[in-house]
């Protein structure tokens, strides 16, 4: 798991994800990035109070159905992410805020 200090600066965000725009709706929300090790395509998963609440897919080349599949596969509880990443470390990596 790649842990980074948040908030990162704009240059780091742009380098990692292209363009991101965070609004007030993300206050008290953890944003976790699930990225494919093979294709580097990614889906942002949102957690609020430890519960999975939604996803964002800004990658136009990633089909919506595949993004939704990834969303369903990710654990519903934020605390289960470490174990899930270990089980899927060959194909996926997680980018999470440093807590």
N, C-alpha and C positions, 0 to 999 in steps of 0.2 A: 504494500500500500504506500503510495506516495503521499506523505504528509507535508503540507506547506503551511506557512504562517499566513493567516488571513487577517485583515484584508491585504491582498497582494497589490502591487502597483499596476497601473494601466498597461504598461509595457509587457509585464509578465502575463496578464490576462489575454492581451492581444496575441502574444506569441503562442500561448497554449490553446486558445479557443477561437481565435479570430476576433469577432466583435461580440461583446456581451453588454447588455444594458440591464442593470438591476434597479428595481423600483421599490417603493415602500411595501409592496406585497411580500417581499422577501425578508422583512424584519422578523427575527426569531425563527427563521427557517434555515435548516442545514441543506446545502446543495452539494450533492455527491455526483461526481462524474464517473460513469461506467464507460471505459474505452476498450475497444477491441485491440488486442496486441497485433493482430494480422493486418487489419485495414486502417487502424487508428480512427475509425468512426466512433462517435460518442453520443451518449444520451445523458442528460442531466436529470437526476432523480431528486425530488424534494422531500424532506422530512420535517415534520413539525411535532415537537414534544415526543420524539422518538418513533413516530408513526409515519409510514410512507404516505405522502399526500398527493403526489403527482409527478409528471415528467415533462421535460422540454426537449424537443428535438429540432435544432436549428440547421442540421445538416441536410441539405436538399437532396443529396444522393442516397441517403438512408431512407428506405421505405417506411411509411408510418406503421405498417403491420409489424415490421421487424423491431422498431422502436418500442411498440406496445408489448411485444413478446419479452423484450429485455426488462421492461417495467414490471411485468407480471413475475418474472423470474427472480428479481432482486427481493431480498427479505423485506417483510412488512415492518419489522422492528429494526431500528438503527443499530441496536446493540448486537445484532446477529451478522453484521456486515463483515467482520473479521473472519469468522468461520466460513461464510459464503465465499469470500475472496480466496481463501486457502483452497477450497474445493474447486474453484474455477481459475486458478492462477495461470494456467497454461494458455488460456484463451482471452481472459479479461484482466484489466487492472482498474483499480479504484483510485480516484483522486478525491481526497476528503479534507475538510478543514482540520487544522491542528487543534486538538482539544486539550 
